[in-house]
Amino acid sequence: MKKTLLIMAGLILLVSQITFAQDNSSDFFHGKWNVTIIGTPNGDAKFVLKVEKTETALTAFIIGEDGKSQKVDRVETKPNAITVYWFAEGYDVNLTLTKKENGKVDGDLMGMFTAKIEKVVE
């Protein structure tokens, strides 16, 4: 009986640690990011991605060079990465930001275009 209780307590502790680690990973992406999509058919595209944390999840906005803001449809979090989804110029678009070593971020748009991403220091 004691063995079963010990195993159950260990599993609960493990699950809580995994959940806590995922929350910290999504906190990394909170803030503003300068994004440059390289090599699109219309040339390089530049915008700011603003990621905010609500009580239950992350939300995000795309801010164009003209200053207009568009809320993204959804933000999907993964360990060390987020993917934002929105509708632009007749297409469903997604951008993945992946955390790398030393606080750097790699990105890609729809798995086809490389994204240069830098955190905005405020």
N, C-alpha and C positions, 0 to 999 in steps of 0.2 A: 504494500500500500504506500509506504514511504517513497519507494522508487518511482511509482506512478506520479505522485505529487511532485517530486523533484523534476521529473521529465516535463510535466505540464508547466511548471513554473519556468523552466528553461525555455520552452517553446514560446511562452507569452513574452518573456524578456527579449528573445530573438526577434519576434514580430514587431515589438514596440521599437526596437533599435533600427530595424529596416525602415519603418514608417518615418521615424525621426530623421534619418539620413536623407530620405527623399525630400522632405520638407526643406531641409537646409540647401539642397541642390537647387530647388526652384527659387529660393531666396537670392541666389547668386545672380539670376537674370533680372531681378527687380531693378528698374531704372530706365534710363534712355540709352539707346544704341544708335550710332551712325552706321547705316547699312549702304553699301554700294554693290549692286548686282552687276557683275562683269560680263560683257559680251552678249547682251540681249539683241534681238533684231533691230531695236530702236536705239542701240548704243547702251552705254552704262546707265543704270538707273540708280538714283540716290534718294534716300528717304531716312527718316528717323523712326525707329521702333520704340515706343514707350510701353514698358511692361509695368503693370501695377498689381499689387497683391490685395485681394479682398479677403473677407473672412473665410471663404470656402475654396477659392481657386485663384488663378492668375487671370487677369484680363490684359488686353493690349490694344494699342492704337497705332496706326500708320500715319505719320505726319509728312506730307509731301513737301517738295521744295517751295511750293506756293503757300505753305502754312496751313493748308486744309487738312483736317483730321478725319480719319475713317476708323471706326471701331472694327477690330477683327471679329470674325464669327466665333472662333473658339481658340483656346490655347491648350495644347496637350503637353503634359509634363512626363518626362522619362528621367531615369537616373542620369544626371550630367547633361541633359538636353531638354529643349522645349521646341515644339513645332507650333507655329501660328498659321491659321487658315483664314483667308478672306476672299472676296470676289472682286476682281479688277478687270476692266476692259473686256467683259464677256467670258472670263475664265475663272475657274476656281483655282486659287493660288495657295501654295504653302511654302513657308520658309522655316528651315530647321537651323537652330543655333545649338552647337555642341561645345561644351566646356572642355578646354584642353589644359595642359599644364601651365603654370605661372599665370593663371587668370586670363589666358587668351581664349578667343572664341573662333571656331570655324563655322561656316555656314554654307547652305546651298538652297537655291530656289527650285522647287519641284524636282530635285535630283538632277537637274540639267545645267544649271548655271551656278558658278562659284560666287559666293558672297563674301566681301571683305567687311568685317564687322569690328567696330571699336566702341568701347564704353565711353559715354559722354561724362566727363568729370565736371561736376557742378560745385 
